[in-house]
Amino acid sequence: MSDYQSIITEVDGGVGILTLNKAHRHNAFDEALIAEMTAGLRQLDADPDVRAVVLSSTGKSFCAGADLNWMRSAAGYSADENLRDANRLAELLATLNQLAKPTIARVQGPAYGGGVGLIAACDIAVGTYDALFSLSEVKLGIIPAVISPYVLAAIGERYSRRYMLTAEPFSAAEAYRIGLLHEIVPGDEQLDEAIGEILDSLLANGPCAQAECKALIRVVAGQPIDEQTIAETAQRITRVRASPEGQEGLAAFLEKRPPHWLAE
C-alpha cells in the first residue's frame, strides 16, 4: 500500500493489517510514527475491501510508549509545541477508537505507556503469556492524560488508580483479569490462530451493523438508563432494521441462505 517509513499496511482477505515497524526502537512513539499510524488507519477505514483491522508490531515489543529521543527533544518545547504533540497523539487514539471497522490488537510483547493506550483503544485485544504492561508515566514525573479515557474504559477506575499511580509492571494474566486483554495464548503461532478465529467471526457479520454497533456503544456507555437513552436505542434499531443491510440480513435468515456480505 502507501509508502510509509515507520509502519507497514497491507490488506489480505478483507483484513487490513497495520504493523508498527520500528523494532530497533521497540516501536516507540515519535512524531513520524504517530502521523503515519493516523494516516494508515484512515486509509484502511476508507478502503471498501477492508472489513476488519489488526494492529500488530514487529520485533520483541508491541510498543514501548514514547521514544526517548523524542522525549528529549520535547523537553525543550514551548507550551504550544507540547500541546500540539499531545493533540496529535489524541487524534491518533481517537481515530483508532472511532474506526468504523472492528479492530484487534495483536500484542506479541511488552506495551508501556501509550502502547497500553493503543491496546485499550482497540475493540478486541489478544496477547501472549509473556507480554508485559505498565502505565509508566508517573515514573517520569508526567501523567497518562491522553490515553486515560481509553484505559479507564478498558480496565475501570479502580485498577486505573493502582496501575497509573504505582507505574508497576503487570503480567498478561493480570491484563486479562482486569479486562485489558480479552484472551491470552502461549506464543506467536497461537496468537495468530486466536486472531484468525476472531476474524472469522467478525467477517461473518454485517459490516454496516458492526459500524452501527461501535457507534451505539460510544453513545450508550456510561449513560443512565433513562427515557433519553431508551428513546435513542429505539431510534437506532428502527433505523438499522429498515436499512438495506438490515433488510438483507433478516431476509437471508428467513430464507435460510447466506446474506450478501458472505456471498460476495
N, C-alpha and C positions, 0 to 999 in steps of 0.2 A: 504494500500500500504506500502511503506517503513516506517521504524520506526524512525520518527522524534520527536524531543523534543519541538520545537517552532512552528511547523506548522502541519497541517493535510492535506493529499492529498487523494482524492477519485475520482472514475470515475463512473458516473451514466448516462446511456442512451446516450453515446457518448460525454458527457460533463465532462471535468476534472475540479475539484474544488480544489484550493489551498487556505487554510484558515490559516491566521495568528492566532496563538493560545496562545498568551501571554496577555490575558485580564487584568491580575493583573498588568502588566507593560504598559497597553494601547497600546500593540502591537508595542512598540518602537524598533528601530533597535539596535542590538548589533552584534558582530561577528558571533555568532551562528545562529541568525535569518537570517542574510544576506547569510551565507553559505547554510543553509537549503533551503531558498527560491530559490536560484540559482539552486541547485541540483533538487529541486522539479519541477521547471519549465522545466528543461531539460528532466526530466523523463516523464512529461506529453506530452511534444513536441514529444518525441520519441515513445510514445505509439500509435500504429495504431488504437486503439479503441477510441482515443480521437479526436474529431472534433473541439472542442472549449474549451477555458479555462476561468473559472471565478475566479477572485481574490477576496476573501472575508476575513472577520475578525470576531473573537468572541468578546463579551463584548461591552462596550459603545463607544469605539474609533476604527476608522479604522486603523490609525497608527499615533502615536504621534511624529514621527521623531526619533531622536537619543535618546537612553536610557541614563538617567542621570549618572548612574554608569559607563556606557561605556565611556561617555564623560569625566568623572572624571579621569578614567584610561588613556584616550587618551591625557589628558593634560600633562602627563609626557613622552609621546612618543618622540622618535627621529624623525628627518625629514624623514628618510627611513621608519620608522614604520607608520608614518602618511600617507605617500604616499601609502604604502601597503594597509592600510584601505580604503583610497579613491579609489584605484583601484578595491578593492573588491565590493564596492558599485556601482562603474561604471560598473563593469562586470554584476552585478545583473540587473541594469536598461537596459543595452544593451541586455541582454538575454531576458528580458520581451519585450522590444521594437521590437526585431528581431524574436520573436517566429513565426514559420511558420503558426501557427493556430490562428484564431481570439481570442482576449482576451477582457474580460469585467470586469471592476472594479465595485464591489458591495459595495457602500460607505454608511454604516449604521451609521456613527458617525464622529467625528472630525478627520481631517487629517492635520498634521503640517509638515513643512519642507520636509524631504524625503518622507513622506506619500503623499504629493502633487505630488512629482516626480513619485511615483508608479502609481497614477491615470493618470497622463499625458502620461506615457509610455504605457498605455493600449489603445487598438483600440477604445473601447466604454466605457463610464462611466455613471452610473446611481446612484443617491444619494437620500437620504431622505431630507425632508424640513429642518430638524433640524441639518443637517450636517454643520460643521463649518471648515473653512480653513484658513491657514496662512503660508506664506513663512517667517518664524520667525528667520532666521539665523542671520540677522544683529543685532538683539537684544542681541545676544551672542558675537557680535564682529567678526562673521565669515560670509561667503558668501555661497549662494546656488549653488556652482560651478558645482558639478557633475550632479545635476538634471536640470541645466539650459537649455540644448539643448531640453529636452522634454517639459519643462514648456513653453519655448518660442514657440515651435511648436504648443502647445495646445492653448495658450491664446494670443500669439503675443507679439511683443516688447513693445508696448505702455502700456498694462496692466502689463506686467512684470516689467517695470520701476516703476510703482506705488507700486505694492504689494511686490516686492523684496526690495525696498528702505524704505517703511514705516513699513513693517512687521505687518501691521494691520490685524486683522481677517476680513474675509468676508464670507457672508452667502452662502447657497446653491443656492439661487435665483441669487446672483451675479456670482457664479461659473457657473451657467447655462448661464447667459447672456454673459459672456466673453469666453465661449467655453470649460471650464474645464470639465463640466458635459454636457452630451447630453440630459439628462432627469432628472426631479426631481419628487418625489412622496411623499405622506403623511407619510407612515410608512413602517415597515418591510414587512408586507403582500403584500402591493402594490409594494414594491421593488422586491420581488420575482416574482410577476406576470409580471412586466415590463421586467425583465430579461428573464423570460420564453418566452415571446413573441419575444424578440430579438433572443434568441437561436433557436426558431422555424424557423425564417428567415435564420439564419446562416446555420442551418443543412440542409436546402433545396438546398443549393448551392454546386457547385463542390469544393471539398477540395483542389485540386491542383490549381484551378483557384483562390481560396482565397489566397493561399500562394503566387501565382504569383502577385496578386493584391497588397499584402503587400510589396513585393519586388519592384514592379513598383512605388508605392508611395514614397518609400525611395529614389529611383533613380531620380524621376522627380521633387519632391518637391523642390521649390526654384530655379529651373533651368530656364534659359531663353528659350522661345520657338524658338530655333534656329534650324539650319539644323541638328546638332548633336542630339538634343532632338527628333526631328521629326523622324530621322533615327532609334534612339533607340526604340521609341514606335512602329514603324512599324515592326521592327525586333521581338519585344516581341510578338505582336499579331500574327505574322506569325508563330512563333514557337509554341505558345499555341494553336492556331487554328488547327495545324497539330498534336497535341499531342493526345494520346488515350482518355483522358478525354474530350478534345475539340471536337474530332470526335464523341464521345458518346453523348455529350450534344446536339450537332447540330442534330444528327440522332434522338435522343429522341424527340426533338422539332418537327421535320418534320414528324415523325411517330406518334406523339400525344400519347406518352407513358412516364412513369416516367424514368428518367435516372438511371443508375445502382446504383449510390450512394444513391438513395432513395429506391431502391428495396432491398438493402442488409439488 
